[in-house]
Amino acid sequence: MGRTVLPFSQVLEREYEEWKKFRRALRKEDQEAFDRLFDRAKLHVQAAAYTSHPWPLESILLSICLEHEKLLAEILNKLKETKT
């Protein structure tokens, strides 16, 4: 019998737990930002599960980068609109 693969939402939660000491060492506002980063990663659980990458943190970080890219594009579009 093969190994059972955990759902990526559980993998994400485990990764978050592994970084809790780091989080605790941050200032309050940075802890909140840290939590928002992991919340952004949750938006791409399906894609991360589909790829089932051997290093989950890479999928998590790429998900966060993707959300940041979308946010930057939105901000840049709004800036262009205000200049015209």
N, C-alpha and C positions, 0 to 999 in steps of 0.2 A: 504494500500500500504506500502511496506517495504522501508527502508532507502536505498538511493543510496550510494554505496561504491565508494569512490574516487579512480582513478587509482593510483597505488603505486608511479608512477613517480611524481604525484602531492603531495602525502604524503611526499615523500622524499624532495621535494622542500620546503614544509611547515616546515619540521623539520630543514632544513638548515636555513630558515628564523628565526626560533625560537632561533637558536644558533648564530645569527649575532652579537649580543652584545659581546658575548664571543670572537668571531672571531676578532672584532674590537680592543679588548684589547690585542691581540697578536702582537708580532713583525711581520714585513713584511714577513720574511722567514717562520715564523710559520703560518701566514695566508695562504701562498701558500701551505704549507703542509696540513693544514686544508682543503683547497679546493680539494687537491688531494685525501684525504680520502673520501670525499663525491663523488668524481668522481669514485672511486673504488666501492662504494656502488651501483652506477648506473649500474654497470656490472651485477648485480644480481636482477634487478627489477622484472623480471619474477618469480623468486623463491620466493621473498618476497610477491609478489601479490598472488601467489598460496597458500601460507600458511596463508595469511591474519591474521597475528598475532595481538592480541589486542594492543600490545605496539610496534609501528613501529621502535622505536629507537633500540630495540633489534635485529630486522632483519637487520637494517642498520649496526649496530656494528658487527654482525656475518658476514655480507657480506664483511666488511672491513678486519676482521680477516682471512676470507677465502682467500682473495687476498694476504694478507701478508704471509700466510702459503705457498701459491704457489710460491711467490717470494723467500722466505727462502729456499724452496726445490730446486729451480733453482740455487740459489747462492751456496748451499751446493754441488750440483751436479757439478757445474763448479769448485769448490775447489777440489773435489775428482779427477776430470779429470786432473787438473794441477799438482796434487801430483803424478800421475802415469806416 
